[in-house]
């Protein structure tokens, strides 16, 4: 599994960081996915972060 944050869409609300800090962190005013691939043990929380993103800025592959 791979997570990608669309930096043009991200509003910097930090919800993904709060949900899955093992994959997402803030870089300036937007989030980035810094873990590739997503570790198996956090796939569920990573998917939850994508599902909860208010602007659908997280793509899961």
Protein Blocks (a to p, Z undefined) as FASTA:
>chain_A
ZZdddfklpgolommmmmmmmlgccehjbccdfbdcddfklmmmmmmmmmmmmnlpaccZ
Z
